[in-house]
Structure formats: structure tokens, C-alpha cells
């Protein structure tokens, strides 16, 4: 397995923080988010933040509408002992709501967060870049994943992120070269052509590979966390056709209100389809430890394509 930054293991389900009143549904706010707001001298009820959350209200409401489903899903997946499932599900709901705050922070206070980035594995990044940005970055939806944006900006990285875009105005056609980050809509039938154009502009391409996003990608069976998972992947074939190395990375809220960017050793560009398929399995092998360490802060357990999920217990830490 590739070298990993030390990961703190979750030993118990954290207590749910008191509601802040910012959400109409009384959604909880994680204490780590409160600490970041305080350290930046920010008010969680500021008008600019309220405007952001009003725009995000449908997403938040969708999360809370599923609040009664989470305990049953935790039991179905055998993630936690029976007596802890309700509290674990509440903690997961807490984390899902927190993500909106992290998105607000990264969108509104980007420059402040860029000054707080601590990088682990910078040599891996330099090795993969090799004087250009012609590689693929493959983060997972874990922990405080919206913080990846200021973390990458602190490295002066120019990139194009393939995501499912809800607002067409977020996609800029023919962006200026000096614009560091751009979005490519995964629903665009020409998205891979646009990704190839981005590479030609010396931009790295970013894909979140852990959640299925539609289309008709290849299905690759593998073992993950002691279970059988079917990974839906097109990125590995793009790496093959463009001869791109792939770099795993993830961002978290670090100690002292820092942004911790962890970069893993690059997976070499595959020479054929067999090596490309193996690339997918090696990527998931890399992420086993950070996901296992904080399972309730990963979207994939409820969204990925698992098989036989009720036949055996999961491999997980003492959480």
C-alpha cells in the first residue's frame, strides 16, 4: 500500500454539537467549524453567509428529509454496534450539514484559508508534476473535502474539476489561462474533450472517483473495507489514453485551525487496460486507511455500489 500520512482513528461516536439556530430545521454545527469561524473573526450569522445558506437550503432540506433513514442504513451496513447506530446516524447527519459550512468558508473566505494550508507529501506532488500539471488528481469525498480548493490554490495549481454542475453559469467556456480553477460538467457529452483541452492549457484534471455520477462507466469489482465493491470508473481509461499519472489526495481541518492537505504517491500512467484497471484497485487500497479511520465522514458508504452488504460485518476501527 502507498505511504499514508498518520490518520487519527475514531474510537467513539462524537457527541452532536448544540444547534446554532442558523438552520430552520435546527441542524447541528460541528465544533471544529465553530472554531474556524472564531479564529477568522467571523460571525456564523453574517448576511453573506445567510445568503449562501439560503441558496443551499434545498440541499440541506434533502439531508434532513433522510434523517429517519440513517439509523436503518447504519444497521443494514453493520457499521456500528446496534446500541450505537442512532447516535452514529446523528453524527453522520451532523457531518453532512457541516459540509455546507465548509463550502461557505471556501467560497467566501478563500484567501484567509490559503494562508493556513499545511502540506504532507509535497515531494509526491512535485514528482508527479515533473515541471508541468499534466496529471490527474483523485480525491475522495471524505472529512472536510471542500477545503481541497484553498489547499490546491496555495500550491499555485491550475486545474479543471469534473463535477456534476447544477448551475450552468458556474461553467466558464474558454476561460482565461490565468484563471487557476475551472469546472467541467460531468453531464456534458464533450467533457473528456474539454478535459483534454484543459491538459493542453497546463491544467491538472481533478475527478472525485468514489461516487457514481451517471453515464456508462466501466464496472470494476474490488475489495474495500472487507466488502465487495463495484467501482464505476472512466478516469482510469482517460489516464491510459492521455498517459497521465494519478495522484490521490484529501483535505482535512487540521490542528490549530489549519487546512491539512495530504498527498499520496502518484500511480504511474498505465501502459495497457490491465494496468489501468489495476490503477483503480490501487487507488482504493490507498484510501482504505483514511476512510476506515473516520467512516461516518465519507459519503461513499451510503452511495457506492456494494454487494452482499448484509451478509457480514464490516472491517472498521473501534468506532
ABEGO torsion letter per residue (X at the ends): XBBBBBBBBBABBBBBBBBAGABAAGBBBBAAAAAAAAAAGBBAABAAAAAAAAAAAAAAAAAAAAAAAAAAAAAAAGABBAAAAAAAAAAAAAAAAAAAAAAAAAAAAAAAAAAABBBBGAAAAAAAAGGBABBBBBBBBBEBAAAAAAAAAAAGBBBBBBBBBABAAABBBGBBAABABBBBBAABAAAAAAAAAAAAAGBBBBBBAABBAEEBBBBBBBBBGGBBBBBBBAAAAAAAAAGBBBBBBBBBBBBGGBBBBBBBBBBBBBABAAAAAAAAAAAAAAAAAAAAABAAABAAAAABBBBGAAABBBBBBAX
